[in-house]
């Protein structure tokens, strides 16, 4: 038991550090090829920040634990809003100015409905995985086009601040490769430790994915969000969460479907998907700004954290 818990903790630390190096390297390489910060932030950075979840879900599926991967995808989305944005807003209210984000939030709902239609039959087939992957490619094209159109968006400057433009190409490649290797190793460690804990406590793979794995893979987003809001990069904070949630559904959810298609636990569809949708709706109502500038204040942040805590209690009681 001690070894499994230690493996999960060490795995998450390496996962966070490796993901950070990988994102820095990938973004810097793109910058050296004169890709605009807006496009880098909307596509490369967003995709790379979801890579830990993708690797964990993919490796879990290879081990025959597809429910862990599905729980990771849905649980990470719930944790990104309830835990990451909730805690961040309690530290400092989050303002939303970007028109790009207002376009992304409705797209997030369309993606969730799209995934729901694929999951409603109770299983994720390899064809479902290919459809999700196709949706991911289409979304990347849409985001790249959006990045080329929005030259005066507040996100442009915020993305420029987080991309290491002064990093040499050689160093960027080294960070990219080192980050990728660490991600592969740490993902394997996390999956092994999580499965061991699940078996020892008699907890389902789905619940482990929704809790330990989802919270652990969301910790880098929490650290980035807190640092971002302290630097007044509010649009970047919201943008990372929305982008991560879209990629989690299309990219992370496609991993178990492509690698080991099978019938998944019904709770994922009947309990966790509606809760994910409810948290997304709360974010939409708080951040969209129908008549004025969007804003997530401290009270709303406390509401999100309370809702996430209640969700964890629900999982505990039902387990």
C-alpha positions as CSV (number, residue, x, y, z in Angstrom):
1,X,0.0,0.0,0.0
2,X,2.8,2.4,1.0
3,X,4.7,1.7,-2.2
4,X,1.5,2.3,-4.4
5,X,0.7,5.6,-2.6
6,X,4.4,6.7,-2.9
7,X,4.4,5.8,-6.6
8,X,1.3,7.9,-7.3
9,X,2.8,10.9,-5.4
10,X,6.1,10.7,-7.2
11,X,4.4,10.0,-10.5
12,X,2.3,13.2,-10.2
13,X,5.3,15.3,-9.3
14,X,7.2,14.0,-12.4
15,X,4.1,14.3,-14.5
16,X,3.7,18.0,-13.6
17,X,7.3,18.8,-14.1
18,X,7.6,16.9,-17.3
19,X,4.4,18.4,-18.7
20,X,5.8,21.9,-17.9
21,X,9.1,21.2,-19.7
22,X,7.3,19.6,-22.7
23,X,4.9,22.6,-23.1
24,X,7.8,25.1,-22.8
25,X,9.8,23.2,-25.4
26,X,6.9,22.7,-27.8
27,X,5.8,26.3,-27.6
28,X,9.3,27.7,-28.0
29,X,10.0,25.4,-31.0
30,X,6.8,26.8,-32.7
31,X,7.9,30.3,-31.8
32,X,11.3,29.8,-33.6
33,X,9.3,28.9,-36.7
34,X,7.5,32.3,-36.4
35,X,4.1,30.9,-35.4
36,X,2.0,33.6,-33.6
37,X,1.6,33.4,-29.8
38,X,-2.2,33.3,-30.3
39,X,-2.1,30.2,-32.4
40,X,0.6,28.6,-30.1
41,X,-1.5,29.2,-27.1
42,X,-4.9,28.1,-28.5
43,X,-3.6,24.9,-30.2
44,X,-0.1,23.7,-29.1
45,X,-0.2,24.8,-25.4
46,X,-3.8,23.6,-25.0
47,X,-3.1,20.2,-26.5
48,X,0.1,19.7,-24.6
49,X,-1.4,20.5,-21.2
50,X,-3.9,17.7,-21.9
51,X,-1.1,15.3,-22.8
52,X,-0.7,13.9,-19.2
53,X,-4.4,12.9,-19.2
54,X,-4.0,11.4,-22.6
55,X,-1.0,9.3,-21.6
56,X,-2.6,8.1,-18.4
57,X,-5.8,7.1,-20.1
58,X,-4.0,5.4,-22.9
59,X,-1.7,3.4,-20.6
60,X,-4.6,2.5,-18.4
61,X,-6.5,1.2,-21.5
62,X,-3.4,-0.9,-22.4
63,X,-3.6,-2.4,-18.9
64,X,-7.2,-3.3,-19.5
65,X,-8.6,-0.5,-17.3
66,X,-10.5,1.6,-19.7
67,X,-12.9,2.9,-17.0
68,X,-9.9,4.6,-15.3
69,X,-9.2,6.5,-18.5
70,X,-12.9,7.5,-19.0
71,X,-13.1,8.6,-15.3
72,X,-9.9,10.6,-15.8
73,X,-11.4,12.5,-18.8
74,X,-14.7,13.3,-17.1
75,X,-13.2,13.8,-13.6
76,X,-10.5,16.2,-14.9
77,X,-13.2,18.4,-16.5
78,X,-15.1,18.5,-13.2
79,X,-12.0,19.2,-11.2
80,X,-10.8,21.9,-13.7
81,X,-14.0,23.9,-13.0
82,X,-14.9,23.0,-9.4
83,X,-11.4,22.7,-7.9
84,X,-9.1,24.8,-10.2
85,X,-11.3,27.7,-11.0
86,X,-13.0,27.6,-7.7
87,X,-9.8,27.9,-5.6
88,X,-8.3,30.4,-8.1
89,X,-11.5,32.7,-7.9
90,X,-11.4,32.5,-4.1
91,X,-7.8,33.8,-4.2
92,X,-8.6,36.6,-6.6
93,X,-11.8,37.2,-8.7
94,X,-11.4,36.2,-12.3
95,X,-12.5,38.7,-15.0
96,X,-13.2,37.6,-18.6
97,X,-12.6,40.0,-21.5
98,X,-11.6,37.9,-24.4
99,X,-14.1,37.5,-27.3
100,X,-12.3,34.3,-28.2
101,X,-13.3,32.7,-24.9
102,X,-16.9,33.7,-25.5
103,X,-16.7,31.7,-28.7
104,X,-15.1,28.8,-27.1
105,X,-17.6,28.3,-24.3
106,X,-20.5,27.5,-26.6
107,X,-18.2,25.1,-28.6
108,X,-17.5,23.3,-25.3
109,X,-21.2,22.5,-24.9
110,X,-21.4,21.3,-28.5
111,X,-18.4,19.0,-27.9
112,X,-20.0,17.6,-24.7
113,X,-23.3,16.9,-26.5
114,X,-21.3,15.3,-29.3
115,X,-19.6,13.0,-26.9
116,X,-22.9,12.2,-25.2
117,X,-24.4,11.0,-28.4
118,X,-21.5,8.6,-28.8
119,X,-21.7,7.3,-25.2
120,X,-25.4,7.0,-24.9
121,X,-25.4,3.4,-26.1
122,X,-23.2,2.4,-23.1
123,X,-20.0,1.6,-24.9
124,X,-17.1,3.4,-26.6
125,X,-16.2,1.6,-29.8
126,X,-13.1,2.1,-31.9
127,X,-15.3,3.9,-34.4
128,X,-16.4,6.3,-31.6
129,X,-12.7,6.9,-30.9
130,X,-12.0,7.7,-34.5
131,X,-15.0,10.1,-34.6
132,X,-13.7,11.9,-31.5
133,X,-10.2,12.1,-33.0
134,X,-11.6,13.6,-36.1
135,X,-13.4,16.1,-34.0
136,X,-10.1,17.0,-32.3
137,X,-8.5,17.7,-35.7
138,X,-11.4,19.8,-36.8
139,X,-11.2,21.8,-33.5
140,X,-7.5,22.4,-33.9
141,X,-8.1,23.8,-37.4
142,X,-10.9,26.0,-36.0
143,X,-8.7,27.3,-33.2
144,X,-5.8,28.0,-35.6
145,X,-8.1,30.0,-37.8
146,X,-9.5,31.8,-34.8
147,X,-5.9,32.6,-33.7
148,X,-5.1,34.1,-37.1
149,X,-8.3,36.3,-37.1
150,X,-8.1,37.7,-33.6
151,X,-5.1,39.9,-33.6
152,X,-6.3,42.4,-31.0
153,X,-7.5,39.9,-28.4
154,X,-6.3,40.3,-24.8
155,X,-5.1,36.7,-24.9
156,X,-2.4,37.6,-27.5
157,X,-0.3,39.5,-25.0
158,X,-1.0,37.0,-22.2
159,X,0.2,34.1,-24.4
160,X,3.3,36.1,-25.4
161,X,4.2,36.5,-21.7
162,X,4.2,32.7,-21.0
163,X,6.1,31.6,-24.1
164,X,9.9,31.5,-23.7
165,X,10.8,33.4,-26.9
166,X,14.4,33.8,-25.6
167,X,15.0,30.1,-25.4
168,X,17.4,28.7,-28.0
169,X,16.1,26.1,-30.5
170,X,18.6,23.5,-29.2
171,X,17.4,24.0,-25.6
172,X,13.8,23.9,-26.8
173,X,14.3,20.6,-28.4
174,X,16.1,19.2,-25.3
175,X,13.2,20.3,-23.1
176,X,10.7,18.9,-25.5
177,X,12.3,15.4,-25.6
178,X,13.1,15.4,-21.9
179,X,9.5,16.4,-21.0
180,X,8.1,13.7,-23.3
181,X,10.3,10.9,-21.8
182,X,9.3,12.0,-18.2
183,X,5.6,12.1,-19.2
184,X,5.8,8.5,-20.5
185,X,7.6,7.2,-17.4
186,X,5.5,9.1,-14.9
187,X,2.2,8.2,-16.5
188,X,3.2,4.5,-16.2
189,X,4.0,5.0,-12.5
190,X,0.7,6.8,-11.9
191,X,-1.4,4.1,-13.6
192,X,0.4,1.3,-11.7
193,X,0.0,3.0,-8.4
194,X,-3.7,4.0,-9.0
195,X,-4.7,0.4,-10.1
196,X,-2.9,-1.0,-7.0
197,X,-4.8,1.4,-4.7
198,X,-8.1,0.6,-6.4
199,X,-7.6,-3.2,-6.0
200,X,-6.5,-2.9,-2.3
201,X,-9.5,-0.8,-1.3
202,X,-12.0,-2.6,-3.6
203,X,-12.8,0.7,-5.5
204,X,-13.8,0.7,-9.1
205,X,-11.4,1.9,-11.7
206,X,-13.9,4.5,-12.7
207,X,-13.9,6.1,-9.2
208,X,-10.1,6.0,-9.0
209,X,-10.0,7.8,-12.4
210,X,-12.6,10.4,-11.2
211,X,-10.8,11.2,-8.0
212,X,-7.1,10.4,-7.4
213,X,-6.1,10.4,-11.1
214,X,-8.3,13.3,-12.1
215,X,-7.3,15.6,-9.2
216,X,-3.6,14.7,-9.7
217,X,-3.6,15.5,-13.4
218,X,-5.4,18.7,-12.7
219,X,-2.8,20.0,-10.2
220,X,-0.6,21.5,-12.9
221,X,-3.6,23.5,-14.1
222,X,-4.3,24.6,-10.5
223,X,-0.7,25.9,-10.1
224,X,-0.8,27.6,-13.5
225,X,-4.2,29.2,-12.8
226,X,-3.1,30.6,-9.4
227,X,0.1,32.0,-10.9
228,X,-1.9,33.4,-13.9
229,X,-4.5,35.2,-11.8
230,X,-1.8,36.7,-9.6
231,X,-0.2,38.1,-12.8
232,X,-3.6,39.5,-13.9
233,X,-3.7,37.0,-16.8
234,X,-7.4,36.3,-16.2
235,X,-8.3,35.4,-19.8
236,X,-5.5,32.9,-19.9
237,X,-6.8,31.2,-16.7
238,X,-10.3,30.8,-18.1
239,X,-8.9,29.9,-21.6
240,X,-6.7,27.1,-20.2
241,X,-9.6,25.5,-18.4
242,X,-12.0,25.7,-21.3
243,X,-9.3,24.5,-23.8
244,X,-8.3,21.7,-21.4
245,X,-11.9,20.5,-21.0
246,X,-12.5,20.5,-24.8
247,X,-9.3,18.5,-25.4
248,X,-10.1,16.1,-22.5
249,X,-13.3,15.1,-24.2
250,X,-12.0,14.8,-27.7
251,X,-8.4,13.6,-27.1
252,X,-8.4,11.9,-23.7
253,X,-11.8,10.1,-24.1
254,X,-10.7,8.8,-27.5
255,X,-7.7,6.9,-26.0
256,X,-9.6,4.1,-24.3
257,X,-12.0,3.9,-27.3
258,X,-9.2,3.5,-29.8
259,X,-6.9,1.2,-27.6
260,X,-9.4,-1.0,-25.9
261,X,-13.0,-0.4,-26.9
262,X,-15.5,-1.9,-24.4
263,X,-18.7,-1.4,-22.4
264,X,-18.0,1.2,-19.7
265,X,-19.5,1.6,-16.2
266,X,-23.0,3.0,-16.4
267,X,-22.3,5.5,-13.6
268,X,-20.1,7.4,-16.0
269,X,-23.1,8.2,-18.2
270,X,-25.8,8.4,-15.5
271,X,-23.9,10.3,-12.8
272,X,-20.6,11.8,-13.9
273,X,-21.5,13.1,-17.3
274,X,-24.5,15.2,-16.0
275,X,-22.4,16.5,-13.2
276,X,-19.7,17.6,-15.7
277,X,-22.4,19.3,-17.8
278,X,-23.8,21.1,-14.6
279,X,-20.3,22.4,-13.7
280,X,-19.8,23.6,-17.3
281,X,-23.2,25.4,-17.2
282,X,-22.2,27.1,-13.9
283,X,-19.0,28.3,-15.5
284,X,-20.9,29.6,-18.6
285,X,-23.4,31.5,-16.5
286,X,-20.6,33.1,-14.3
287,X,-18.0,33.9,-16.9
288,X,-19.9,34.7,-20.1
289,X,-21.1,38.2,-19.1
290,X,-24.4,38.6,-20.9
291,X,-24.9,42.3,-20.1
292,X,-21.5,43.3,-18.8
293,X,-18.0,41.9,-18.4
294,X,-17.8,38.3,-17.4
295,X,-16.5,37.6,-13.9
296,X,-16.1,34.7,-11.4
297,X,-16.1,36.3,-7.9
298,X,-15.0,34.8,-4.6
299,X,-18.5,33.8,-3.6
300,X,-19.0,31.9,-6.9
301,X,-15.5,30.4,-6.5
302,X,-16.6,29.1,-3.0
303,X,-19.7,27.7,-4.6
304,X,-17.7,25.8,-7.2
305,X,-15.4,24.3,-4.5
306,X,-18.4,23.4,-2.3
307,X,-20.0,21.7,-5.3
308,X,-16.8,19.8,-6.1
309,X,-16.5,18.7,-2.4
310,X,-20.1,17.5,-2.4
311,X,-19.4,15.5,-5.6
312,X,-16.4,13.8,-3.8
313,X,-18.7,12.9,-0.9
314,X,-21.2,11.5,-3.3
315,X,-18.6,9.3,-4.8
316,X,-17.4,8.2,-1.4
317,X,-20.9,7.3,-0.2
318,X,-21.8,5.4,-3.4
319,X,-18.4,3.5,-3.2
